[in-house]
Amino acid sequence: MIQVLCALHFFEHGSYQKSVGSDSSLGISQTSVANAIEEVTRGIHSDAVLRKWEDLNAISMWCHDNDLLINETKAKAMRITDRVISKSRLSALVMVDAFRDNQQPLCAQ
């Protein structure tokens, strides 16, 4: 666990191993920090971790693609709804005009 924390501290600060090793709160030599960074880096790049990362990445891409599909579908539904509302308003106006002129409405009742 200490090795992982050392490596994360090093990765976070991007500083030299010496500064991590000389940190009084850690009390670990520079050599131990170098070894910890190497082991953690190898662990991160192991096949098992990379496969899990690829799985997570695939899930993330699938979710992103589905979000795009959902948003496109919503946009299409909104356009269709707007067209229907516009046509309904136009039909209502035609019927009102026909009623005002004492004519039969254009659509059958």
OpenMM code with the backbone's topology and positions (N, CA, C; nanometers):
from openmm import Vec3, app, unit

residues = "MET ILE GLN VAL LEU CYS ALA LEU HIS PHE PHE GLU HIS GLY SER TYR GLN LYS SER VAL GLY SER ASP SER SER LEU GLY ILE SER GLN THR SER VAL ALA ASN ALA ILE GLU GLU VAL THR ARG GLY ILE HIS SER ASP ALA VAL LEU ARG LYS TRP GLU ASP LEU ASN ALA ILE SER MET TRP CYS HIS ASP ASN ASP LEU LEU ILE ASN GLU THR LYS ALA LYS ALA MET ARG ILE THR ASP ARG VAL ILE SER LYS SER ARG LEU SER ALA LEU VAL MET VAL ASP ALA PHE ARG ASP ASN GLN GLN PRO LEU CYS ALA GLN".split()
positions = [
    Vec3(0.0820, -0.1189, 0.0000),
    Vec3(0.0000, 0.0000, 0.0000),
    Vec3(0.0867, 0.1258, 0.0000),
    Vec3(0.1953, 0.1230, 0.0780),
    Vec3(0.2863, 0.2376, 0.0840),
    Vec3(0.3485, 0.2622, -0.0536),
    Vec3(0.3798, 0.1536, -0.1247),
    Vec3(0.4387, 0.1686, -0.2576),
    Vec3(0.3430, 0.2412, -0.3517),
    Vec3(0.2167, 0.2047, -0.3468),
    Vec3(0.1169, 0.2695, -0.4324),
    Vec3(0.1055, 0.4163, -0.3968),
    Vec3(0.1027, 0.4473, -0.2685),
    Vec3(0.0932, 0.5871, -0.2258),
    Vec3(0.2156, 0.6671, -0.2689),
    Vec3(0.3333, 0.6075, -0.2579),
    Vec3(0.4561, 0.6753, -0.3034),
    Vec3(0.4478, 0.7048, -0.4524),
    Vec3(0.4080, 0.6049, -0.5294),
    Vec3(0.3994, 0.6222, -0.6743),
    Vec3(0.2950, 0.7279, -0.7099),
    Vec3(0.1807, 0.7241, -0.6444),
    Vec3(0.0768, 0.8239, -0.6715),
    Vec3(0.1242, 0.9639, -0.6362),
    Vec3(0.1957, 0.9763, -0.5250),
    Vec3(0.2519, 1.1057, -0.4852),
    Vec3(0.3480, 1.1558, -0.5926),
    Vec3(0.4316, 1.0658, -0.6401),
    Vec3(0.5265, 1.1016, -0.7465),
    Vec3(0.4524, 1.1394, -0.8752),
    Vec3(0.3523, 1.0576, -0.9155),
    Vec3(0.2762, 1.0858, -1.0384),
    Vec3(0.2016, 1.2189, -1.0273),
    Vec3(0.1483, 1.2458, -0.9095),
    Vec3(0.0707, 1.3686, -0.8912),
    Vec3(0.1580, 1.4927, -0.9040),
    Vec3(0.2726, 1.4913, -0.8382),
    Vec3(0.3569, 1.6102, -0.8348),
    Vec3(0.4522, 1.6181, -0.9532),
    Vec3(0.4773, 1.5036, -1.0173),
    Vec3(0.5662, 1.5035, -1.1325),
    Vec3(0.7074, 1.5458, -1.0982),
    Vec3(0.7414, 1.5360, -0.9719),
    Vec3(0.8745, 1.5788, -0.9300),
    Vec3(0.9690, 1.4595, -0.9264),
    Vec3(1.0911, 1.4874, -0.8941),
    Vec3(1.1931, 1.3827, -0.8886),
    Vec3(1.1686, 1.2889, -0.7716),
    Vec3(1.2175, 1.1702, -0.7840),
    Vec3(1.2007, 1.0690, -0.6803),
    Vec3(1.2636, 1.1137, -0.5491),
    Vec3(1.3693, 1.1918, -0.5569),
    Vec3(1.4376, 1.2353, -0.4356),
    Vec3(1.3448, 1.3145, -0.3456),
    Vec3(1.2638, 1.4030, -0.4064),
    Vec3(1.1740, 1.4841, -0.3236),
    Vec3(1.0700, 1.3972, -0.2553),
    Vec3(1.0257, 1.2934, -0.3230),
    Vec3(0.9307, 1.2009, -0.2612),
    Vec3(1.0002, 1.1229, -0.1514),
    Vec3(1.1229, 1.0758, -0.1805),
    Vec3(1.1979, 0.9975, -0.0833),
    Vec3(1.2406, 1.0779, 0.0377),
    Vec3(1.2654, 1.2071, 0.0183),
    Vec3(1.3108, 1.2889, 0.1308),
    Vec3(1.1942, 1.3486, 0.2090),
    Vec3(1.0712, 1.3250, 0.1649),
    Vec3(0.9540, 1.3763, 0.2365),
    Vec3(0.9525, 1.3154, 0.3764),
    Vec3(0.9562, 1.4007, 0.4760),
    Vec3(0.9663, 1.3514, 0.6141),
    Vec3(0.8417, 1.2748, 0.6579),
    Vec3(0.7274, 1.3037, 0.5956),
    Vec3(0.6060, 1.2325, 0.6357),
    Vec3(0.6062, 1.0881, 0.5851),
    Vec3(0.6826, 1.0608, 0.4784),
    Vec3(0.6884, 0.9251, 0.4243),
    Vec3(0.8011, 0.8440, 0.4863),
    Vec3(0.9162, 0.9056, 0.5054),
    Vec3(1.0302, 0.8362, 0.5635),
    Vec3(1.0778, 0.7184, 0.4812),
    Vec3(1.0860, 0.7356, 0.3493),
    Vec3(1.1264, 0.6277, 0.2592),
    Vec3(1.2438, 0.6777, 0.1761),
    Vec3(1.3401, 0.5907, 0.1516),
    Vec3(1.4581, 0.6301, 0.0736),
    Vec3(1.4225, 0.6497, -0.0729),
    Vec3(1.5101, 0.7232, -0.1423),
    Vec3(1.4901, 0.7487, -0.2854),
    Vec3(1.4903, 0.6179, -0.3619),
    Vec3(1.5743, 0.5238, -0.3244),
    Vec3(1.5805, 0.3941, -0.3912),
    Vec3(1.4495, 0.3177, -0.3761),
    Vec3(1.3932, 0.3218, -0.2562),
    Vec3(1.2653, 0.2541, -0.2326),
    Vec3(1.1542, 0.3179, -0.3153),
    Vec3(1.1587, 0.4513, -0.3260),
    Vec3(1.0584, 0.5214, -0.4072),
    Vec3(1.0729, 0.4817, -0.5539),
    Vec3(1.1968, 0.4751, -0.6018),
    Vec3(1.2204, 0.4353, -0.7418),
    Vec3(1.1661, 0.2954, -0.7670),
    Vec3(1.1912, 0.2051, -0.6737),
    Vec3(1.1397, 0.0687, -0.6876),
    Vec3(0.9868, 0.0659, -0.6839),
    Vec3(0.9289, 0.1468, -0.5964),
    Vec3(0.7821, 0.1527, -0.5858),
    Vec3(0.7213, 0.2045, -0.7151),
    Vec3(0.7814, 0.3093, -0.7708),
    Vec3(0.7301, 0.3667, -0.8960),
    Vec3(0.7371, 0.2623, -1.0077),
    Vec3(0.8479, 0.1910, -1.0132),
    Vec3(0.8636, 0.0878, -1.1175),
    Vec3(0.7600, -0.0228, -1.1020),
    Vec3(0.7416, -0.0722, -0.9798),
    Vec3(0.6454, -0.1810, -0.9577),
    Vec3(0.5019, -0.1369, -0.9856),
    Vec3(0.4667, -0.0185, -0.9393),
    Vec3(0.3297, 0.0309, -0.9624),
    Vec3(0.3068, 0.0552, -1.1113),
    Vec3(0.4051, 0.1097, -1.1786),
    Vec3(0.3921, 0.1337, -1.3225),
    Vec3(0.3759, 0.0024, -1.3978),
    Vec3(0.4539, -0.0977, -1.3599),
    Vec3(0.4379, -0.2297, -1.4227),
    Vec3(0.2989, -0.2868, -1.3940),
    Vec3(0.2529, -0.2676, -1.2719),
    Vec3(0.1188, -0.3159, -1.2360),
    Vec3(0.0102, -0.2488, -1.3180),
    Vec3(0.0245, -0.1183, -1.3374),
    Vec3(-0.0745, -0.0429, -1.4161),
    Vec3(-0.0749, -0.0908, -1.5605),
    Vec3(0.0431, -0.1247, -1.6109),
    Vec3(0.0544, -0.1677, -1.7505),
    Vec3(0.0427, -0.3186, -1.7689),
    Vec3(0.0024, -0.3894, -1.6646),
    Vec3(-0.0135, -0.5347, -1.6779),
    Vec3(-0.1314, -0.5662, -1.7686),
    Vec3(-0.1297, -0.6836, -1.8259),
    Vec3(-0.2368, -0.7245, -1.9176),
    Vec3(-0.3732, -0.7220, -1.8503),
    Vec3(-0.3794, -0.7676, -1.7261),
    Vec3(-0.5084, -0.7727, -1.6555),
    Vec3(-0.5663, -0.6327, -1.6378),
    Vec3(-0.4823, -0.5382, -1.5976),
    Vec3(-0.5302, -0.4005, -1.5773),
    Vec3(-0.5668, -0.3376, -1.7111),
    Vec3(-0.4840, -0.3597, -1.8111),
    Vec3(-0.5138, -0.3026, -1.9428),
    Vec3(-0.6430, -0.3583, -2.0007),
    Vec3(-0.6690, -0.4888, -1.9799),
    Vec3(-0.7957, -0.5472, -2.0279),
    Vec3(-0.9140, -0.4832, -1.9570),
    Vec3(-0.9001, -0.4636, -1.8255),
    Vec3(-1.0095, -0.3983, -1.7526),
    Vec3(-1.0278, -0.2552, -1.8012),
    Vec3(-0.9167, -0.1861, -1.8283),
    Vec3(-0.9253, -0.0493, -1.8795),
    Vec3(-0.9940, -0.0489, -2.0153),
    Vec3(-0.9586, -0.1450, -2.1020),
    Vec3(-1.0227, -0.1535, -2.2329),
    Vec3(-1.1718, -0.1804, -2.2180),
    Vec3(-1.2087, -0.2667, -2.1218),
    Vec3(-1.3499, -0.2939, -2.0967),
    Vec3(-1.4210, -0.1677, -2.0508),
    Vec3(-1.3585, -0.0940, -1.9585),
    Vec3(-1.4188, 0.0307, -1.9108),
    Vec3(-1.4288, 0.1327, -2.0232),
    Vec3(-1.3256, 0.1380, -2.1058),
    Vec3(-1.3270, 0.2298, -2.2185),
    Vec3(-1.4382, 0.1925, -2.3170),
    Vec3(-1.4547, 0.0626, -2.3416),
    Vec3(-1.5611, 0.0172, -2.4320),
    Vec3(-1.6982, 0.0525, -2.3755),
    Vec3(-1.7150, 0.0338, -2.2455),
    Vec3(-1.8424, 0.0693, -2.1810),
    Vec3(-1.8655, 0.2191, -2.1909),
    Vec3(-1.7611, 0.2964, -2.1669),
    Vec3(-1.7719, 0.4418, -2.1761),
    Vec3(-1.8110, 0.4850, -2.3169),
    Vec3(-1.7467, 0.4250, -2.4179),
    Vec3(-1.7796, 0.4581, -2.5567),
    Vec3(-1.9229, 0.4183, -2.5904),
    Vec3(-1.9659, 0.3018, -2.5402),
    Vec3(-2.1027, 0.2558, -2.5646),
    Vec3(-2.2013, 0.3540, -2.5034),
    Vec3(-2.1738, 0.3981, -2.3800),
    Vec3(-2.2622, 0.4951, -2.3137),
    Vec3(-2.2648, 0.6263, -2.3913),
    Vec3(-2.1482, 0.6700, -2.4369),
    Vec3(-2.1403, 0.7940, -2.5133),
    Vec3(-2.2206, 0.7822, -2.6421),
    Vec3(-2.2025, 0.6700, -2.7131),
    Vec3(-2.2768, 0.6485, -2.8373),
    Vec3(-2.4271, 0.6456, -2.8112),
    Vec3(-2.4681, 0.5800, -2.7025),
    Vec3(-2.6105, 0.5751, -2.6702),
    Vec3(-2.6636, 0.7119, -2.6326),
    Vec3(-2.5840, 0.7914, -2.5614),
    Vec3(-2.6257, 0.9275, -2.5299),
    Vec3(-2.6466, 1.0078, -2.6570),
    Vec3(-2.5544, 0.9920, -2.7532),
    Vec3(-2.5705, 1.0618, -2.8811),
    Vec3(-2.6972, 1.0171, -2.9512),
    Vec3(-2.7215, 0.8854, -2.9516),
    Vec3(-2.8412, 0.8319, -3.0153),
    Vec3(-2.9674, 0.8846, -2.9474),
    Vec3(-2.9662, 0.8866, -2.8155),
    Vec3(-3.0823, 0.9378, -2.7402),
    Vec3(-3.1042, 1.0844, -2.7721),
    Vec3(-2.9970, 1.1627, -2.7745),
    Vec3(-3.0108, 1.3055, -2.8043),
    Vec3(-3.0603, 1.3286, -2.9465),
    Vec3(-3.0111, 1.2490, -3.0421),
    Vec3(-3.0590, 1.2601, -3.1802),
    Vec3(-3.2072, 1.2249, -3.1885),
    Vec3(-3.2472, 1.1195, -3.1178),
    Vec3(-3.3872, 1.0778, -3.1177),
    Vec3(-3.4753, 1.1855, -3.0562),
    Vec3(-3.4292, 1.2445, -2.9467),
    Vec3(-3.5046, 1.3536, -2.8840),
    Vec3(-3.5192, 1.4716, -2.9797),
    Vec3(-3.4107, 1.5051, -3.0491),
    Vec3(-3.4146, 1.6168, -3.1431),
    Vec3(-3.5124, 1.5880, -3.2566),
    Vec3(-3.5106, 1.4640, -3.3096),
    Vec3(-3.6055, 1.4273, -3.4151),
    Vec3(-3.7485, 1.4345, -3.3640),
    Vec3(-3.7706, 1.3854, -3.2432),
    Vec3(-3.9053, 1.3895, -3.1853),
    Vec3(-3.9524, 1.5335, -3.1681),
    Vec3(-3.8615, 1.6219, -3.1273),
    Vec3(-3.8974, 1.7631, -3.1113),
    Vec3(-3.9321, 1.8256, -3.2461),
    Vec3(-3.8542, 1.7919, -3.3504),
    Vec3(-3.8843, 1.8466, -3.4838),
    Vec3(-4.0199, 1.7966, -3.5329),
    Vec3(-4.0472, 1.6685, -3.5131),
    Vec3(-4.1762, 1.6124, -3.5551),
    Vec3(-4.2896, 1.6782, -3.4770),
    Vec3(-4.2710, 1.6926, -3.3468),
    Vec3(-4.3735, 1.7565, -3.2630),
    Vec3(-4.3982, 1.8994, -3.3082),
    Vec3(-4.2907, 1.9725, -3.3380),
    Vec3(-4.3059, 2.1106, -3.3854),
    Vec3(-4.3831, 2.1157, -3.5160),
    Vec3(-4.3540, 2.0210, -3.6073),
    Vec3(-4.4268, 2.0172, -3.7347),
    Vec3(-4.5749, 1.9872, -3.7131),
    Vec3(-4.6028, 1.8916, -3.6253),
    Vec3(-4.7428, 1.8551, -3.5976),
    Vec3(-4.8164, 1.9739, -3.5369),
    Vec3(-4.7520, 2.0414, -3.4432),
    Vec3(-4.8150, 2.1578, -3.3798),
    Vec3(-4.8376, 2.2675, -3.4821),
    Vec3(-4.7388, 2.2911, -3.5671),
    Vec3(-4.7541, 2.3936, -3.6713),
    Vec3(-4.8691, 2.3608, -3.7654),
    Vec3(-4.8779, 2.2341, -3.8071),
    Vec3(-4.9872, 2.1932, -3.8967),
    Vec3(-5.1217, 2.2028, -3.8259),
    Vec3(-5.1246, 2.1681, -3.6983),
    Vec3(-5.2491, 2.1771, -3.6226),
    Vec3(-5.2939, 2.3216, -3.6100),
    Vec3(-5.1999, 2.4100, -3.5846),
    Vec3(-5.2339, 2.5529, -3.5759),
    Vec3(-5.2847, 2.6039, -3.7094),
    Vec3(-5.2184, 2.5621, -3.8176),
    Vec3(-5.2606, 2.6042, -3.9502),
    Vec3(-5.4011, 2.5519, -3.9795),
    Vec3(-5.4279, 2.4253, -3.9471),
    Vec3(-5.5612, 2.3682, -3.9675),
    Vec3(-5.6649, 2.4436, -3.8851),
    Vec3(-5.6290, 2.4759, -3.7623),
    Vec3(-5.7222, 2.5500, -3.6762),
    Vec3(-5.7504, 2.6881, -3.7347),
    Vec3(-5.6490, 2.7546, -3.7877),
    Vec3(-5.6692, 2.8868, -3.8479),
    Vec3(-5.7571, 2.8785, -3.9719),
    Vec3(-5.7362, 2.7748, -4.0523),
    Vec3(-5.8184, 2.7555, -4.1730),
    Vec3(-5.9634, 2.7325, -4.1322),
    Vec3(-5.9840, 2.6528, -4.0280),
    Vec3(-6.1201, 2.6253, -3.9827),
    Vec3(-6.1856, 2.7510, -3.9267),
    Vec3(-6.1112, 2.8310, -3.8538),
    Vec3(-6.1654, 2.9571, -3.7995),
    Vec3(-6.2017, 3.0513, -3.9132),
    Vec3(-6.1116, 3.0616, -4.0121),
    Vec3(-6.1410, 3.1483, -4.1269),
    Vec3(-6.2640, 3.0996, -4.2016),
    Vec3(-6.2774, 2.9687, -4.2182),
    Vec3(-6.3933, 2.9122, -4.2884),
    Vec3(-6.5204, 2.9401, -4.2081),
    Vec3(-6.5133, 2.9279, -4.0781),
    Vec3(-6.6304, 2.9552, -3.9942),
    Vec3(-6.6692, 3.1021, -4.0043),
    Vec3(-6.5710, 3.1904, -4.0029),
    Vec3(-6.5988, 3.3340, -4.0131),
    Vec3(-6.6658, 3.3671, -4.1461),
    Vec3(-6.6225, 3.3001, -4.2501),
    Vec3(-6.6778, 3.3269, -4.3827),
    Vec3(-6.8060, 3.2479, -4.4078),
    Vec3(-6.8560, 3.1777, -4.3034),
    Vec3(-6.9734, 3.0920, -4.3159),
    Vec3(-6.9582, 2.9873, -4.4253),
    Vec3(-6.8412, 2.9368, -4.4372),
    Vec3(-6.8154, 2.8306, -4.5327),
    Vec3(-6.7955, 2.7019, -4.4550),
    Vec3(-6.8009, 2.5923, -4.5271),
    Vec3(-6.7754, 2.4633, -4.4670),
    Vec3(-6.6260, 2.4521, -4.4379),
    Vec3(-6.5903, 2.3913, -4.3266),
    Vec3(-6.4480, 2.3673, -4.3007),
    Vec3(-6.3893, 2.2762, -4.4103),
    Vec3(-6.2609, 2.2902, -4.4332),
    Vec3(-6.1959, 2.2138, -4.5378),
    Vec3(-6.1833, 2.0664, -4.5038),
    Vec3(-6.1817, 2.0349, -4.3771),
    Vec3(-6.1693, 1.8942, -4.3395),
    Vec3(-6.3039, 1.8407, -4.2959),
    Vec3(-6.3274, 1.7122, -4.3172),
    Vec3(-6.4549, 1.6509, -4.2810),
    Vec3(-6.4642, 1.6365, -4.1307),
    Vec3(-6.5876, 1.6463, -4.0820),
    Vec3(-6.6082, 1.6330, -3.9376),
    Vec3(-6.6510, 1.4935, -3.9019),
] * unit.nanometer
topology = app.Topology()
chain = topology.addChain("A")
for resn in residues:
    res = topology.addResidue(resn, chain)
    for name in ("N", "CA", "C"):
        topology.addAtom(name, app.Element.getBySymbol(name[0]), res)
